[in-house]
């Protein structure tokens, strides 16, 4: 297939299309189920915050042979639910242990246990300790929430000024949809929420907004002149055309963005041993980009179309467009019916008199077929001698 006739070009020209807007109830049902699961996960399981948010102690030792499972068992006998993982860096392999806030006695015991398991029993100082206070974690949380509120406010202002308030409301609903589902996935699976995760959340909100604005810009272009110069198309139809026209662009942009994100996730999981900053950032981006792409196509634009169709002018336009399309369909159907000329031209080739006698130019009707009876001449038998023939 040539590039001119490719599927993407046919979508853009409107030769083929999928009714995204017309099936909005289906998308609302899917999103409603995802939101319900996310909210239940957040209430039941909650988010698994790192030490940067809840405070605690972090132990770090350089060792190429220490077993994370052995350290988990020994430290777990001292403090409840320690987090133990390994991480690779330029100077070698490190084992990192994170715990809740500890007393001075517990701190010394954990440090000694880690050094013993790492083969450095007589060198407890080889284990570096970092203490994170709960107040500092609370401040990090507060700053993250403030940044999110400011971001949402600026987004609403931008959309309301450069587009319209209905687009602003639709975009914000899509952003909240993305944020809740992403947070619900983190709670359901048990991913850790770190400062890098918060950065990832803000990034995916910006990415989702970008994708939504691209679709809205095409919607505004397609709906320009509706009700004045354009009366053969409703707002919903123009918006659906915009979604189809930007569909390939949205999918290609998402796939291209997922390539470096997958690289980050691979580097954070395999190379660095997991539970690092790269993994936290990549997980948030991976989940958010997928959810943001979905919302820009299936949530933001259908909500916008529903809001616009409530306007009296758009309801009137929808009725006019339906009438115009019904007339066009009837006209096309009439043009597609074969005329008597077409039918008889095939049945009486080379016989113009018979063609005209059969009713040329009239609508097609069933024409009797079979032998044709010849007319009887009035002078039949005249001037023939009487009697028997010899």
Buried (B, 14 or more C-beta within 10 A) or exposed (E): EEEEEEEBBBBBBEEEBEEBBEEBEEBBEEBEEBBEBBBEBBEEBEBBBBBBBBBBBBBBBBBEEBBBEBBBBBBBEBBEEBBBBBBEEEEEBBBBBBBBBBEEEBBEBBBBBBBBBBEBEEEBEBBEBEEBEBEBBEEBBEEBEEBBEEBBEEBBEBBBEEBBEBBBBBBBBBBBBBBBBBBBBBBBEEBBBBBBBBBBBBBBBBBBBEBBBBBBBBBBEBBEEBBEEBBBBBBBBBBBBBBBBBBBBBEEBBEEBBEEBEEBBBBBBEEBBEBBBBBBBBBBBBBBBBBBBBBBBBBBBBBBBBBBBEEEEBBEBBEBBEEEBEEEEEEEEEEEEEEBBEBBEEEBEEEEEBBEEBBBEEEBEEEEEEEEEEEEEEEEEEEEEEEEEE
